[in-house]
Amino acid sequence: MGDWVVRHVIAKGAFGHVYVVTHTHTGKAAAAKELWRTPLNSRNVDEEVSMAKYLLLRIKHVCECLQNCQD
């Protein structure tokens, strides 16, 4: 996975797994979600991806707001 090393599964779901990953240069840990898209579940997986994108944008916005409050 590029600069990330997959460590182990931390969750299993109907559409895939979530793994602990570690960045090779910084050593920082993160979570990576693997989704299995099939013709039968493609709509649900697409909704899952859309929701994750939305949440990431919201988190980014909150972090930027908090950083601006500290400046």
PDB file of N, CA, C, O and CB in Angstrom:
ATOM      1  N   MET A   1       0.824  -1.194   0.000  1.00  0.00           N
ATOM      2  CA  MET A   1       0.000   0.000   0.000  1.00  0.00           C
ATOM      3  C   MET A   1       0.864   1.251   0.000  1.00  0.00           C
ATOM      4  O   MET A   1       0.645   2.142   0.820  1.00  0.00           O
ATOM      5  CB  MET A   1      -0.935   0.002   1.202  1.00  0.00           C
ATOM      6  N   GLY A   2       1.811   1.338  -0.872  1.00  0.00           N
ATOM      7  CA  GLY A   2       2.629   2.537  -0.955  1.00  0.00           C
ATOM      8  C   GLY A   2       3.479   2.733   0.280  1.00  0.00           C
ATOM      9  O   GLY A   2       4.282   1.866   0.626  1.00  0.00           O
ATOM     10  N   ASP A   3       3.313   3.867   0.952  1.00  0.00           N
ATOM     11  CA  ASP A   3       4.087   4.201   2.148  1.00  0.00           C
ATOM     12  C   ASP A   3       3.475   3.648   3.423  1.00  0.00           C
ATOM     13  O   ASP A   3       3.908   4.008   4.518  1.00  0.00           O
ATOM     14  CB  ASP A   3       4.223   5.691   2.269  1.00  0.00           C
ATOM     15  N   TRP A   4       2.486   2.788   3.306  1.00  0.00           N
ATOM     16  CA  TRP A   4       1.798   2.234   4.473  1.00  0.00           C
ATOM     17  C   TRP A   4       2.004   0.721   4.559  1.00  0.00           C
ATOM     18  O   TRP A   4       1.955   0.017   3.550  1.00  0.00           O
ATOM     19  CB  TRP A   4       0.296   2.562   4.416  1.00  0.00           C
ATOM     20  N   VAL A   5       2.234   0.238   5.775  1.00  0.00           N
ATOM     21  CA  VAL A   5       2.377  -1.195   6.023  1.00  0.00           C
ATOM     22  C   VAL A   5       1.118  -1.668   6.751  1.00  0.00           C
ATOM     23  O   VAL A   5       0.745  -1.119   7.787  1.00  0.00           O
ATOM     24  CB  VAL A   5       3.678  -1.511   6.860  1.00  0.00           C
ATOM     25  N   VAL A   6       0.474  -2.686   6.198  1.00  0.00           N
ATOM     26  CA  VAL A   6      -0.727  -3.242   6.819  1.00  0.00           C
ATOM     27  C   VAL A   6      -0.297  -4.130   7.981  1.00  0.00           C
ATOM     28  O   VAL A   6       0.536  -5.021   7.814  1.00  0.00           O
ATOM     29  CB  VAL A   6      -1.587  -4.047   5.782  1.00  0.00           C
ATOM     30  N   ARG A   7      -0.869  -3.882   9.165  1.00  0.00           N
ATOM     31  CA  ARG A   7      -0.498  -4.637  10.363  1.00  0.00           C
ATOM     32  C   ARG A   7      -1.473  -5.783  10.630  1.00  0.00           C
ATOM     33  O   ARG A   7      -1.092  -6.949  10.535  1.00  0.00           O
ATOM     34  CB  ARG A   7      -0.443  -3.709  11.576  1.00  0.00           C
ATOM     35  N   HIS A   8      -2.710  -5.470  10.956  1.00  0.00           N
ATOM     36  CA  HIS A   8      -3.686  -6.522  11.258  1.00  0.00           C
ATOM     37  C   HIS A   8      -5.115  -5.983  11.151  1.00  0.00           C
ATOM     38  O   HIS A   8      -5.349  -4.775  11.164  1.00  0.00           O
ATOM     39  CB  HIS A   8      -3.439  -7.099  12.669  1.00  0.00           C
ATOM     40  N   VAL A   9      -6.050  -6.911  11.047  1.00  0.00           N
ATOM     41  CA  VAL A   9      -7.472  -6.564  10.961  1.00  0.00           C
ATOM     42  C   VAL A   9      -7.968  -6.134  12.333  1.00  0.00           C
ATOM     43  O   VAL A   9      -7.696  -6.794  13.337  1.00  0.00           O
ATOM     44  CB  VAL A   9      -8.312  -7.762  10.426  1.00  0.00           C
ATOM     45  N   ILE A  10      -8.705  -5.012  12.370  1.00  0.00           N
ATOM     46  CA  ILE A  10      -9.314  -4.582  13.634  1.00  0.00           C
ATOM     47  C   ILE A  10     -10.828  -4.657  13.588  1.00  0.00           C
ATOM     48  O   ILE A  10     -11.489  -4.567  14.622  1.00  0.00           O
ATOM     49  CB  ILE A  10      -8.885  -3.165  13.972  1.00  0.00           C
ATOM     50  N   ALA A  11     -11.385  -4.822  12.386  1.00  0.00           N
ATOM     51  CA  ALA A  11     -12.846  -4.950  12.269  1.00  0.00           C
ATOM     52  C   ALA A  11     -13.183  -5.638  10.949  1.00  0.00           C
ATOM     53  O   ALA A  11     -12.479  -5.502   9.948  1.00  0.00           O
ATOM     54  CB  ALA A  11     -13.546  -3.549  12.357  1.00  0.00           C
ATOM     55  N   LYS A  12     -14.280  -6.375  10.987  1.00  0.00           N
ATOM     56  CA  LYS A  12     -14.787  -7.032   9.780  1.00  0.00           C
ATOM     57  C   LYS A  12     -16.245  -6.649   9.605  1.00  0.00           C
ATOM     58  O   LYS A  12     -17.016  -6.634  10.564  1.00  0.00           O
ATOM     59  CB  LYS A  12     -14.623  -8.585   9.860  1.00  0.00           C
ATOM     60  N   GLY A  13     -16.612  -6.340   8.366  1.00  0.00           N
ATOM     61  CA  GLY A  13     -17.992  -5.965   8.088  1.00  0.00           C
ATOM     62  C   GLY A  13     -18.511  -6.673   6.857  1.00  0.00           C
ATOM     63  O   GLY A  13     -17.821  -7.496   6.257  1.00  0.00           O
ATOM     64  N   ALA A  14     -19.717  -6.347   6.495  1.00  0.00           N
ATOM     65  CA  ALA A  14     -20.358  -6.995   5.356  1.00  0.00           C
ATOM     66  C   ALA A  14     -19.681  -6.642   4.033  1.00  0.00           C
ATOM     67  O   ALA A  14     -19.727  -7.426   3.085  1.00  0.00           O
ATOM     68  CB  ALA A  14     -21.823  -6.611   5.301  1.00  0.00           C
ATOM     69  N   PHE A  15     -19.055  -5.468   3.963  1.00  0.00           N
ATOM     70  CA  PHE A  15     -18.460  -5.010   2.712  1.00  0.00           C
ATOM     71  C   PHE A  15     -16.946  -5.033   2.695  1.00  0.00           C
ATOM     72  O   PHE A  15     -16.344  -4.687   1.678  1.00  0.00           O
ATOM     73  CB  PHE A  15     -18.921  -3.639   2.422  1.00  0.00           C
ATOM     74  N   GLY A  16     -16.302  -5.432   3.798  1.00  0.00           N
ATOM     75  CA  GLY A  16     -14.844  -5.453   3.826  1.00  0.00           C
ATOM     76  C   GLY A  16     -14.280  -5.481   5.226  1.00  0.00           C
ATOM     77  O   GLY A  16     -14.974  -5.808   6.188  1.00  0.00           O
ATOM     78  N   HIS A  17     -12.999  -5.129   5.327  1.00  0.00           N
ATOM     79  CA  HIS A  17     -12.281  -5.137   6.601  1.00  0.00           C
ATOM     80  C   HIS A  17     -11.663  -3.773   6.872  1.00  0.00           C
ATOM     81  O   HIS A  17     -11.462  -2.974   5.957  1.00  0.00           O
ATOM     82  CB  HIS A  17     -11.192  -6.225   6.604  1.00  0.00           C
ATOM     83  N   VAL A  18     -11.366  -3.517   8.145  1.00  0.00           N
ATOM     84  CA  VAL A  18     -10.617  -2.338   8.559  1.00  0.00           C
ATOM     85  C   VAL A  18      -9.317  -2.841   9.171  1.00  0.00           C
ATOM     86  O   VAL A  18      -9.315  -3.751   9.999  1.00  0.00           O
ATOM     87  CB  VAL A  18     -11.435  -1.443   9.576  1.00  0.00           C
ATOM     88  N   TYR A  19      -8.218  -2.236   8.752  1.00  0.00           N
ATOM     89  CA  TYR A  19      -6.890  -2.658   9.188  1.00  0.00           C
ATOM     90  C   TYR A  19      -6.172  -1.546   9.943  1.00  0.00           C
ATOM     91  O   TYR A  19      -6.417  -0.364   9.703  1.00  0.00           O
ATOM     92  CB  TYR A  19      -6.056  -3.098   7.991  1.00  0.00           C
ATOM     93  N   VAL A  20      -5.282  -1.935  10.860  1.00  0.00           N
ATOM     94  CA  VAL A  20      -4.313  -0.994  11.413  1.00  0.00           C
ATOM     95  C   VAL A  20      -3.170  -0.943  10.407  1.00  0.00           C
ATOM     96  O   VAL A  20      -2.658  -1.978   9.980  1.00  0.00           O
ATOM     97  CB  VAL A  20      -3.813  -1.423  12.870  1.00  0.00           C
ATOM     98  N   VAL A  21      -2.776   0.270  10.034  1.00  0.00           N
ATOM     99  CA  VAL A  21      -1.651   0.461   9.130  1.00  0.00           C
ATOM    100  C   VAL A  21      -0.658   1.412   9.785  1.00  0.00           C
ATOM    101  O   VAL A  21      -1.031   2.228  10.628  1.00  0.00           O
ATOM    102  CB  VAL A  21      -2.122   1.008   7.749  1.00  0.00           C
ATOM    103  N   THR A  22       0.606   1.300   9.394  1.00  0.00           N
ATOM    104  CA  THR A  22       1.653   2.164   9.924  1.00  0.00           C
ATOM    105  C   THR A  22       2.393   2.820   8.770  1.00  0.00           C
ATOM    106  O   THR A  22       2.753   2.157   7.797  1.00  0.00           O
ATOM    107  CB  THR A  22       2.632   1.367  10.821  1.00  0.00           C
ATOM    108  N   HIS A  23       2.619   4.127   8.881  1.00  0.00           N
ATOM    109  CA  HIS A  23       3.348   4.854   7.854  1.00  0.00           C
ATOM    110  C   HIS A  23       4.826   4.498   7.953  1.00  0.00           C
ATOM    111  O   HIS A  23       5.407   4.553   9.036  1.00  0.00           O
ATOM    112  CB  HIS A  23       3.135   6.387   7.994  1.00  0.00           C
ATOM    113  N   THR A  24       5.435   4.132   6.827  1.00  0.00           N
ATOM    114  CA  THR A  24       6.816   3.643   6.853  1.00  0.00           C
ATOM    115  C   THR A  24       7.824   4.717   7.240  1.00  0.00           C
ATOM    116  O   THR A  24       8.863   4.394   7.815  1.00  0.00           O
ATOM    117  CB  THR A  24       7.183   3.080   5.506  1.00  0.00           C
ATOM    118  N   HIS A  25       7.549   5.980   6.944  1.00  0.00           N
ATOM    119  CA  HIS A  25       8.515   7.044   7.231  1.00  0.00           C
ATOM    120  C   HIS A  25       8.326   7.666   8.613  1.00  0.00           C
ATOM    121  O   HIS A  25       9.302   7.997   9.287  1.00  0.00           O
ATOM    122  CB  HIS A  25       8.413   8.122   6.179  1.00  0.00           C
ATOM    123  N   THR A  26       7.078   7.824   9.031  1.00  0.00           N
ATOM    124  CA  THR A  26       6.812   8.503  10.301  1.00  0.00           C
ATOM    125  C   THR A  26       6.517   7.545  11.446  1.00  0.00           C
ATOM    126  O   THR A  26       6.664   7.906  12.614  1.00  0.00           O
ATOM    127  CB  THR A  26       5.658   9.447  10.138  1.00  0.00           C
ATOM    128  N   GLY A  27       6.102   6.328  11.116  1.00  0.00           N
ATOM    129  CA  GLY A  27       5.732   5.369  12.158  1.00  0.00           C
ATOM    130  C   GLY A  27       4.341   5.607  12.729  1.00  0.00           C
ATOM    131  O   GLY A  27       3.910   4.887  13.629  1.00  0.00           O
ATOM    132  N   LYS A  28       3.636   6.612  12.214  1.00  0.00           N
ATOM    133  CA  LYS A  28       2.291   6.907  12.720  1.00  0.00           C
ATOM    134  C   LYS A  28       1.311   5.813  12.307  1.00  0.00           C
ATOM    135  O   LYS A  28       1.343   5.310  11.184  1.00  0.00           O
ATOM    136  CB  LYS A  28       1.804   8.278  12.206  1.00  0.00           C
ATOM    137  N   ALA A  29       0.447   5.465  13.241  1.00  0.00           N
ATOM    138  CA  ALA A  29      -0.573   4.451  12.979  1.00  0.00           C
ATOM    139  C   ALA A  29      -1.848   5.122  12.482  1.00  0.00           C
ATOM    140  O   ALA A  29      -2.136   6.269  12.821  1.00  0.00           O
ATOM    141  CB  ALA A  29      -0.860   3.614  14.250  1.00  0.00           C
ATOM    142  N   ALA A  30      -2.595   4.393  11.681  1.00  0.00           N
ATOM    143  CA  ALA A  30      -3.874   4.867  11.159  1.00  0.00           C
ATOM    144  C   ALA A  30      -4.748   3.646  10.887  1.00  0.00           C
ATOM    145  O   ALA A  30      -4.326   2.504  11.068  1.00  0.00           O
ATOM    146  CB  ALA A  30      -3.682   5.733   9.859  1.00  0.00           C
ATOM    147  N   ALA A  31      -5.955   3.912  10.453  1.00  0.00           N
ATOM    148  CA  ALA A  31      -6.853   2.834  10.053  1.00  0.00           C
ATOM    149  C   ALA A  31      -7.094   2.946   8.556  1.00  0.00           C
ATOM    150  O   ALA A  31      -7.217   4.043   8.013  1.00  0.00           O
ATOM    151  CB  ALA A  31      -8.200   2.889  10.845  1.00  0.00           C
ATOM    152  N   ALA A  32      -7.160   1.797   7.900  1.00  0.00           N
ATOM    153  CA  ALA A  32      -7.451   1.754   6.458  1.00  0.00           C
ATOM    154  C   ALA A  32      -8.601   0.789   6.240  1.00  0.00           C
ATOM    155  O   ALA A  32      -8.600  -0.331   6.752  1.00  0.00           O
ATOM    156  CB  ALA A  32      -6.190   1.323   5.621  1.00  0.00           C
ATOM    157  N   LYS A  33      -9.567   1.236   5.482  1.00  0.00           N
ATOM    158  CA  LYS A  33     -10.738   0.411   5.207  1.00  0.00           C
ATOM    159  C   LYS A  33     -10.647  -0.155   3.798  1.00  0.00           C
ATOM    160  O   LYS A  33     -10.435   0.576   2.831  1.00  0.00           O
ATOM    161  CB  LYS A  33     -12.040   1.223   5.383  1.00  0.00           C
ATOM    162  N   GLU A  34     -10.809  -1.459   3.701  1.00  0.00           N
ATOM    163  CA  GLU A  34     -10.847  -2.144   2.416  1.00  0.00           C
ATOM    164  C   GLU A  34     -12.301  -2.519   2.141  1.00  0.00           C
ATOM    165  O   GLU A  34     -12.947  -3.175   2.958  1.00  0.00           O
ATOM    166  CB  GLU A  34      -9.912  -3.412   2.407  1.00  0.00           C
ATOM    167  N   LEU A  35     -12.807  -2.097   0.987  1.00  0.00           N
ATOM    168  CA  LEU A  35     -14.195  -2.396   0.628  1.00  0.00           C
ATOM    169  C   LEU A  35     -14.221  -3.324  -0.578  1.00  0.00           C
ATOM    170  O   LEU A  35     -13.457  -3.154  -1.528  1.00  0.00           O
ATOM    171  CB  LEU A  35     -14.985  -1.094   0.330  1.00  0.00           C
ATOM    172  N   TRP A  36     -15.105  -4.299  -0.525  1.00  0.00           N
ATOM    173  CA  TRP A  36     -15.286  -5.233  -1.634  1.00  0.00           C
ATOM    174  C   TRP A  36     -16.543  -4.856  -2.388  1.00  0.00           C
ATOM    175  O   TRP A  36     -17.653  -5.040  -1.891  1.00  0.00           O
ATOM    176  CB  TRP A  36     -15.363  -6.701  -1.132  1.00  0.00           C
ATOM    177  N   ARG A  37     -16.368  -4.326  -3.591  1.00  0.00           N
ATOM    178  CA  ARG A  37     -17.500  -3.883  -4.405  1.00  0.00           C
ATOM    179  C   ARG A  37     -17.845  -4.968  -5.412  1.00  0.00           C
ATOM    180  O   ARG A  37     -16.998  -5.389  -6.200  1.00  0.00           O
ATOM    181  CB  ARG A  37     -17.181  -2.545  -5.129  1.00  0.00           C
ATOM    182  N   THR A  38     -19.080  -5.413  -5.381  1.00  0.00           N
ATOM    183  CA  THR A  38     -19.575  -6.418  -6.319  1.00  0.00           C
ATOM    184  C   THR A  38     -20.839  -5.863  -6.981  1.00  0.00           C
ATOM    185  O   THR A  38     -21.396  -4.868  -6.517  1.00  0.00           O
ATOM    186  CB  THR A  38     -19.866  -7.788  -5.592  1.00  0.00           C
ATOM    187  N   PRO A  39     -21.286  -6.495  -8.054  1.00  0.00           N
ATOM    188  CA  PRO A  39     -22.534  -6.027  -8.671  1.00  0.00           C
ATOM    189  C   PRO A  39     -23.723  -6.051  -7.702  1.00  0.00           C
ATOM    190  O   PRO A  39     -24.640  -5.240  -7.827  1.00  0.00           O
ATOM    191  CB  PRO A  39     -22.854  -6.878  -9.887  1.00  0.00           C
ATOM    192  N   LEU A  40     -23.707  -6.963  -6.757  1.00  0.00           N
ATOM    193  CA  LEU A  40     -24.828  -7.066  -5.814  1.00  0.00           C
ATOM    194  C   LEU A  40     -24.803  -6.003  -4.716  1.00  0.00           C
ATOM    195  O   LEU A  40     -25.857  -5.606  -4.217  1.00  0.00           O
ATOM    196  CB  LEU A  40     -24.828  -8.430  -5.181  1.00  0.00           C
ATOM    197  N   ASN A  41     -23.605  -5.537  -4.332  1.00  0.00           N
ATOM    198  CA  ASN A  41     -23.538  -4.579  -3.223  1.00  0.00           C
ATOM    199  C   ASN A  41     -23.039  -3.197  -3.654  1.00  0.00           C
ATOM    200  O   ASN A  41     -22.785  -2.346  -2.802  1.00  0.00           O
ATOM    201  CB  ASN A  41     -22.637  -5.121  -2.135  1.00  0.00           C
ATOM    202  N   SER A  42     -22.897  -2.963  -4.947  1.00  0.00           N
ATOM    203  CA  SER A  42     -22.255  -1.728  -5.415  1.00  0.00           C
ATOM    204  C   SER A  42     -22.949  -0.462  -4.912  1.00  0.00           C
ATOM    205  O   SER A  42     -22.282   0.521  -4.589  1.00  0.00           O
ATOM    206  CB  SER A  42     -22.221  -1.712  -6.926  1.00  0.00           C
ATOM    207  N   ARG A  43     -24.262  -0.478  -4.843  1.00  0.00           N
ATOM    208  CA  ARG A  43     -24.976   0.718  -4.365  1.00  0.00           C
ATOM    209  C   ARG A  43     -24.652   0.992  -2.892  1.00  0.00           C
ATOM    210  O   ARG A  43     -24.394   2.134  -2.513  1.00  0.00           O
ATOM    211  CB  ARG A  43     -26.507   0.546  -4.551  1.00  0.00           C
ATOM    212  N   ASN A  44     -24.666  -0.048  -2.074  1.00  0.00           N
ATOM    213  CA  ASN A  44     -24.357   0.124  -0.654  1.00  0.00           C
ATOM    214  C   ASN A  44     -22.910   0.548  -0.436  1.00  0.00           C
ATOM    215  O   ASN A  44     -22.628   1.389   0.418  1.00  0.00           O
ATOM    216  CB  ASN A  44     -24.636  -1.166   0.104  1.00  0.00           C
ATOM    217  N   VAL A  45     -21.992  -0.033  -1.208  1.00  0.00           N
ATOM    218  CA  VAL A  45     -20.582   0.345  -1.077  1.00  0.00           C
ATOM    219  C   VAL A  45     -20.389   1.786  -1.530  1.00  0.00           C
ATOM    220  O   VAL A  45     -19.640   2.531  -0.898  1.00  0.00           O
ATOM    221  CB  VAL A  45     -19.677  -0.605  -1.899  1.00  0.00           C
ATOM    222  N   ASP A  46     -21.042   2.190  -2.601  1.00  0.00           N
ATOM    223  CA  ASP A  46     -20.951   3.583  -3.054  1.00  0.00           C
ATOM    224  C   ASP A  46     -21.460   4.547  -1.982  1.00  0.00           C
ATOM    225  O   ASP A  46     -20.874   5.612  -1.782  1.00  0.00           O
ATOM    226  CB  ASP A  46     -21.749   3.775  -4.356  1.00  0.00           C
ATOM    227  N   GLU A  47     -22.538   4.188  -1.296  1.00  0.00           N
ATOM    228  CA  GLU A  47     -23.053   5.011  -0.201  1.00  0.00           C
ATOM    229  C   GLU A  47     -22.049   5.073   0.950  1.00  0.00           C
ATOM    230  O   GLU A  47     -21.863   6.125   1.561  1.00  0.00           O
ATOM    231  CB  GLU A  47     -24.400   4.459   0.298  1.00  0.00           C
ATOM    232  N   GLU A  48     -21.410   3.952   1.239  1.00  0.00           N
ATOM    233  CA  GLU A  48     -20.388   3.905   2.298  1.00  0.00           C
ATOM    234  C   GLU A  48     -19.227   4.838   1.972  1.00  0.00           C
ATOM    235  O   GLU A  48     -18.744   5.563   2.842  1.00  0.00           O
ATOM    236  CB  GLU A  48     -19.870   2.464   2.488  1.00  0.00           C
ATOM    237  N   VAL A  49     -18.781   4.817   0.723  1.00  0.00           N
ATOM    238  CA  VAL A  49     -17.684   5.686   0.288  1.00  0.00           C
ATOM    239  C   VAL A  49     -18.107   7.151   0.359  1.00  0.00           C
ATOM    240  O   VAL A  49     -17.335   7.992   0.819  1.00  0.00           O
ATOM    241  CB  VAL A  49     -17.238   5.325  -1.148  1.00  0.00           C
ATOM    242  N   SER A  50     -19.305   7.464  -0.085  1.00  0.00           N
ATOM    243  CA  SER A  50     -19.797   8.848  -0.023  1.00  0.00           C
ATOM    244  C   SER A  50     -19.864   9.348   1.412  1.00  0.00           C
ATOM    245  O   SER A  50     -19.495  10.488   1.696  1.00  0.00           O
ATOM    246  CB  SER A  50     -21.178   8.955  -0.674  1.00  0.00           C
ATOM    247  N   MET A  51     -20.333   8.498   2.313  1.00  0.00           N
ATOM    248  CA  MET A  51     -20.418   8.876   3.719  1.00  0.00           C
ATOM    249  C   MET A  51     -19.022   9.109   4.306  1.00  0.00           C
ATOM    250  O   MET A  51     -18.821  10.059   5.062  1.00  0.00           O
ATOM    251  CB  MET A  51     -21.160   7.791   4.519  1.00  0.00           C
ATOM    252  N   ALA A  52     -18.073   8.260   3.968  1.00  0.00           N
ATOM    253  CA  ALA A  52     -16.710   8.420   4.475  1.00  0.00           C
ATOM    254  C   ALA A  52     -16.092   9.721   3.963  1.00  0.00           C
ATOM    255  O   ALA A  52     -15.430  10.431   4.720  1.00  0.00           O
ATOM    256  CB  ALA A  52     -15.837   7.218   4.064  1.00  0.00           C
ATOM    257  N   LYS A  53     -16.303  10.038   2.685  1.00  0.00           N
ATOM    258  CA  LYS A  53     -15.790  11.295   2.131  1.00  0.00           C
ATOM    259  C   LYS A  53     -16.399  12.492   2.849  1.00  0.00           C
ATOM    260  O   LYS A  53     -15.694  13.444   3.184  1.00  0.00           O
ATOM    261  CB  LYS A  53     -16.083  11.381   0.624  1.00  0.00           C
ATOM    262  N   TYR A  54     -17.702  12.444   3.084  1.00  0.00           N
ATOM    263  CA  TYR A  54     -18.385  13.531   3.775  1.00  0.00           C
ATOM    264  C   TYR A  54     -17.808  13.723   5.176  1.00  0.00           C
ATOM    265  O   TYR A  54     -17.536  14.850   5.591  1.00  0.00           O
ATOM    266  CB  TYR A  54     -19.894  13.254   3.852  1.00  0.00           C
ATOM    267  N   LEU A  55     -17.624  12.618   5.903  1.00  0.00           N
ATOM    268  CA  LEU A  55     -17.094  12.705   7.259  1.00  0.00           C
ATOM    269  C   LEU A  55     -15.673  13.255   7.278  1.00  0.00           C
ATOM    270  O   LEU A  55     -15.325  14.046   8.155  1.00  0.00           O
ATOM    271  CB  LEU A  55     -17.127  11.340   7.921  1.00  0.00           C
ATOM    272  N   LEU A  56     -14.854  12.843   6.322  1.00  0.00           N
ATOM    273  CA  LEU A  56     -13.489  13.362   6.260  1.00  0.00           C
ATOM    274  C   LEU A  56     -13.473  14.862   6.000  1.00  0.00           C
ATOM    275  O   LEU A  56     -12.676  15.587   6.595  1.00  0.00           O
ATOM    276  CB  LEU A  56     -12.698  12.640   5.178  1.00  0.00           C
ATOM    277  N   LEU A  57     -14.340  15.327   5.123  1.00  0.00           N
ATOM    278  CA  LEU A  57     -14.422  16.762   4.860  1.00  0.00           C
ATOM    279  C   LEU A  57     -14.886  17.526   6.094  1.00  0.00           C
ATOM    280  O   LEU A  57     -14.374  18.608   6.381  1.00  0.00           O
ATOM    281  CB  LEU A  57     -15.367  17.034   3.691  1.00  0.00           C
ATOM    282  N   ARG A  58     -15.851  16.972   6.827  1.00  0.00           N
ATOM    283  CA  ARG A  58     -16.342  17.617   8.052  1.00  0.00           C
ATOM    284  C   ARG A  58     -15.244  17.666   9.115  1.00  0.00           C
ATOM    285  O   ARG A  58     -15.069  18.682   9.788  1.00  0.00           O
ATOM    286  CB  ARG A  58     -17.578  16.869   8.601  1.00  0.00           C
ATOM    287  N   ILE A  59     -14.513  16.572   9.258  1.00  0.00           N
ATOM    288  CA  ILE A  59     -13.424  16.532  10.247  1.00  0.00           C
ATOM    289  C   ILE A  59     -12.357  17.553   9.877  1.00  0.00           C
ATOM    290  O   ILE A  59     -11.849  18.266  10.743  1.00  0.00           O
ATOM    291  CB  ILE A  59     -12.801  15.107  10.334  1.00  0.00           C
ATOM    292  N   LYS A  60     -12.018  17.627   8.592  1.00  0.00           N
ATOM    293  CA  LYS A  60     -11.026  18.598   8.140  1.00  0.00           C
ATOM    294  C   LYS A  60     -11.487  20.014   8.460  1.00  0.00           C
ATOM    295  O   LYS A  60     -10.700  20.837   8.927  1.00  0.00           O
ATOM    296  CB  LYS A  60     -10.768  18.449   6.631  1.00  0.00           C
ATOM    297  N   HIS A  61     -12.764  20.296   8.209  1.00  0.00           N
ATOM    298  CA  HIS A  61     -13.318  21.621   8.487  1.00  0.00           C
ATOM    299  C   HIS A  61     -13.235  21.943   9.978  1.00  0.00           C
ATOM    300  O   HIS A  61     -12.837  23.047  10.347  1.00  0.00           O
ATOM    301  CB  HIS A  61     -14.776  21.704   8.007  1.00  0.00           C
ATOM    302  N   VAL A  62     -13.602  21.003  10.830  1.00  0.00           N
ATOM    303  CA  VAL A  62     -13.556  21.224  12.280  1.00  0.00           C
ATOM    304  C   VAL A  62     -12.117  21.466  12.727  1.00  0.00           C
ATOM    305  O   VAL A  62     -11.864  22.354  13.540  1.00  0.00           O
ATOM    306  CB  VAL A  62     -14.161  20.015  13.040  1.00  0.00           C
ATOM    307  N   CYS A  63     -11.174  20.685  12.204  1.00  0.00           N
ATOM    308  CA  CYS A  63      -9.765  20.871  12.574  1.00  0.00           C
ATOM    309  C   CYS A  63      -9.259  22.241  12.159  1.00  0.00           C
ATOM    310  O   CYS A  63      -8.531  22.891  12.908  1.00  0.00           O
ATOM    311  CB  CYS A  63      -8.897  19.785  11.939  1.00  0.00           C
ATOM    312  N   GLU A  64      -9.647  22.686  10.953  1.00  0.00           N
ATOM    313  CA  GLU A  64      -9.246  24.020  10.491  1.00  0.00           C
ATOM    314  C   GLU A  64      -9.846  25.099  11.378  1.00  0.00           C
ATOM    315  O   GLU A  64      -9.171  26.077  11.697  1.00  0.00           O
ATOM    316  CB  GLU A  64      -9.673  24.241   9.032  1.00  0.00           C
ATOM    317  N   CYS A  65     -11.099  24.939  11.781  1.00  0.00           N
ATOM    318  CA  CYS A  65     -11.739  25.911  12.669  1.00  0.00           C
ATOM    319  C   CYS A  65     -11.023  25.969  14.011  1.00  0.00           C
ATOM    320  O   CYS A  65     -10.774  27.053  14.538  1.00  0.00           O
ATOM    321  CB  CYS A  65     -13.221  25.562  12.874  1.00  0.00           C
ATOM    322  N   LEU A  66     -10.697  24.825  14.556  1.00  0.00           N
ATOM    323  CA  LEU A  66     -10.001  24.781  15.841  1.00  0.00           C
ATOM    324  C   LEU A  66      -8.623  25.417  15.735  1.00  0.00           C
ATOM    325  O   LEU A  66      -8.195  26.126  16.645  1.00  0.00           O
ATOM    326  CB  LEU A  66      -9.877  23.337  16.334  1.00  0.00           C
ATOM    327  N   GLN A  67      -7.929  25.171  14.634  1.00  0.00           N
ATOM    328  CA  GLN A  67      -6.614  25.761  14.449  1.00  0.00           C
ATOM    329  C   GLN A  67      -6.714  27.269  14.332  1.00  0.00           C
ATOM    330  O   GLN A  67      -5.886  27.986  14.893  1.00  0.00           O
ATOM    331  CB  GLN A  67      -5.935  25.180  13.216  1.00  0.00           C
ATOM    332  N   ASN A  68      -7.728  27.772  13.603  1.00  0.00           N
ATOM    333  CA  ASN A  68      -7.910  29.217  13.459  1.00  0.00           C
ATOM    334  C   ASN A  68      -8.255  29.870  14.789  1.00  0.00           C
ATOM    335  O   ASN A  68      -7.867  31.013  15.030  1.00  0.00           O
ATOM    336  CB  ASN A  68      -9.003  29.515  12.436  1.00  0.00           C
ATOM    337  N   CYS A  69      -8.974  29.168  15.657  1.00  0.00           N
ATOM    338  CA  CYS A  69      -9.324  29.707  16.976  1.00  0.00           C
ATOM    339  C   CYS A  69      -8.072  29.859  17.851  1.00  0.00           C
ATOM    340  O   CYS A  69      -8.010  30.738  18.710  1.00  0.00           O
ATOM    341  CB  CYS A  69     -10.357  28.789  17.676  1.00  0.00           C
ATOM    342  N   GLN A  70      -7.094  29.008  17.625  1.00  0.00           N
ATOM    343  CA  GLN A  70      -5.873  29.042  18.443  1.00  0.00           C
ATOM    344  C   GLN A  70      -4.902  30.104  17.962  1.00  0.00           C
ATOM    345  O   GLN A  70      -4.037  30.542  18.722  1.00  0.00           O
ATOM    346  CB  GLN A  70      -5.189  27.683  18.432  1.00  0.00           C
ATOM    347  N   ASP A  71      -5.033  30.528  16.700  1.00  0.00           N
ATOM    348  CA  ASP A  71      -4.109  31.539  16.148  1.00  0.00           C
ATOM    349  C   ASP A  71      -4.384  32.919  16.681  1.00  0.00           C
ATOM    350  O   ASP A  71      -3.696  33.872  16.313  1.00  0.00           O
ATOM    351  CB  ASP A  71      -4.192  31.565  14.641  1.00  0.00           C
TER     352      ASP A  71
END
